[in-house]
Amino acid sequence: MAPRGTKGRVPKRRDKPLGKGRKSVNTYKSLISIVFGAALICGWAVASAQAADDVASKAEVCAACHGQNGTPINAMTPIIWGQQSNYLYKELHDYHSGARANATMSPVAQGIELPDLRQLADYIAAKSWPADPAGNATAAPPADIAGKIEMCKACHQPHFEGGAPAPRLAGLSHDYLLSAMNAFADGQRTNNLDMPGFMKVLSESDRDAIAKYLSGL
């Protein structure tokens, strides 16, 4: 029998308040999100640091000839520090594909994947062009080549500092510039559609005078 005074009554349920449970669950989820997010950030940071180190180590190979401080070891080796990124990548790509051949550069480029070559080009381009105290960026060209060198400005820019489609010429060595122009003129270098035609219309003395002028900028 039910105790007196309780007949017909339904016992009251003493449920645990829901608020505290929900707060605990939400707090737990928040902690999980924070920890997971922090892990992702840390993983990204580590991967980025490793990628940067990897690019830097590849650039050390370039420094053997192109110089630890951006100054090449000889006049036949071009400056690459601060050179246009798109140009650097194109030349590396062409060495990689065989469109341009060089006993030193071809095996180096062919040993690196194309995405890594792009990163390498960007890394080198971000360096500062080695300053030449004797350079005069505003010097006017000699009268005998003034008209002939105008055609170069369309791609290489008014002061020959280079742009997206073309490399910087100002400040490169006379020996390298002359060698490059002669290679285009003689058909030894063919990885550019326009340059061979331009160089063939110039005389050897014109190419020499242009190389001397550009190297002094």
N, C-alpha and C positions, 0 to 999 in steps of 0.2 A: 504494500500500500504506500501511496505517496504521502509524505508528511502533511500534517494539517496546514491548510492555507496555501498549498502549492498545487492543488488539483487543477488540471486544465491549463496550467501555465507552461509556456515553452521556455526552456532555459536559455538565458542570454549567452551568446557567443562572445568570448573575450578575444577578438582577433587582434593580432599585432598590428600596430599602425603601419600603413604602407609607405609613408613618406621616408622613413629612415632606410628602408630596404632599397627604394628607388635611388636615393642619394648614394648609397654604397655602390650600386651597380653602375651609375653614371660616373662616379669617381674612378672606379676600376677601369671603365672604358676610356676615360680621359688619360689615365696613367699609361694604358696600353698604347694609345695614340701618340702620346708624347715620346715614349720610349722608342716606338717604331719609327717615328719621324726623326728622332735624334740619330737612330742607327742609319737611316737612309742618308742623312746629311753627312755623317761621319764617313760612311762608305763612299759617297760622292767625293768628299774632300780628299780621301786617301787615293781614290782612283785618279782624280785630277792631278794630285801631286806626283803620282807615279808616271802619268802621261807626260807631265812637264819634264820630269827627270829623264824620261825616255827620249824625248825630243832633244833635250840639251845634250844627251850622250851622243846622239846621232850627229848633232852640230859639231861636236868635238872632232869628228872625222874630217869635216870640211875645213876646220881650223888648221889642219896640217899644211894645207896649201894656201888657203885664203886668209890665214892669219888669226892669231888668238885675239887680237884687238881690232880686227877688221882690215888691217893693212896686209895685203898679200905678200908672199915671200919673194916674188919676183915680178917683173914688169909684164910678163906674158899671162899672168893670172889675174882675172878681174876682181874688182871689189864686189862683194856680195852683201855686206852689211848695209842695211838701209835701202837696198835695191827694191824695185817694185815687186810686190808679192806675186802678182799674176804672171809676170815675166819669169820670175824664178821658178814658179811651178811649171810653166810651159816647158822651160828648158830641161828641168828634171824629168818631166813626163816624156819628153822626146828622147832623152838619154835612156829612159826606162824602156820605151817602145822600140828604140832603134832608129827613130827618125833623125836623130843626131848621134854621131859616134865620136867617142874620145877614149883613148886607152885608159885614162884614169877615171873619168866621170861615169862612163857607161857601166862598169861593174859595180860601182858604188850605188848608182841610182837603181840598177836592176836588183840589188839586194834589199830594197826597201819597198814596201807596199805603197800603192798610189795614195791612199788616205793619209799615210804617214808622211809622204812627200809633200802633201798639201800643208800639213802641220809644220813641217820643217821649213817650207818656203815662208809661211807666215811668221815663224819664229825668227828667222834671219832678217826678214824685211822690217821687223819691229826694232831691230838694232839701229844705232845711230851711224850714219855715214861718216867714215873717218875724215876729220877736218884736214884741209890742206891750207896752211897759212899763206901760201903763195898763190892760191887760186883767186881768180877774179871773175865772179859769176856774171858781171855786167859788161865784160869786155866785148867790143864789137869785132866781128870777124874781118879778116883782111879783105880788101876790095876784090881780089881775084877769085875768092870763093864765096863772097857774101850772097850772091844770087843763087849759087848752086846749093848752099846749105839751107836755104829757106824751105826747101821741100821736106827737110827732116823735121821741121817744127810742127808739122801737122800731127804727127804721132808722138814725138819726143818732147813736145811742149816748147814754149818760147825761149826758155832758158835751159833747155835740154835736161830738165830735172826728171823727165819721164812721166808717164801716166799709165792708166790701166792697160792700154794695149801695147805699150812700148817701154823699154828699159831707160833708166837714167844713163846719159852719156857723159854729162859734165863731170870732170874729175877722174874719169877712167884713164889709164895710162895710154900714152901714145902708141906703144908697141902692141898692146892688146887691141886697141881700136883699129889700128892699121891692119893687123892680122885678121880681125873679124871682117872688115870691109873687103879685103882681098879675097877671103874665103867665099864670100857671097859673090863677088865679081867673077871668080874663077870657077864657080860651080861646085866647090868643095863642100859648102854648107848650103843646104837646100830646105831647111825646116822653117822657111818663111816665104810666103808667096810674093811679097813686094820687094824685099831687099835686093835680091839678085838683079832685078831690072834696074833699080836705082843705082846700084854700084857699078854696073856695066857701062853706064853712060858717062861715068866719071873717069878721068885719066888717072894714071898712077900718081902723078904729082898732085892732082886735086885731092885724092884720098889721103895722101900724106899730109897735105896742108890742113885738111879738115881734122884729121886725127890730132895734129899738133894744137890746133885751136881748141878743140873740145877738151883735151887733157889739161889745158891751162885754166879751165873755168872752175 
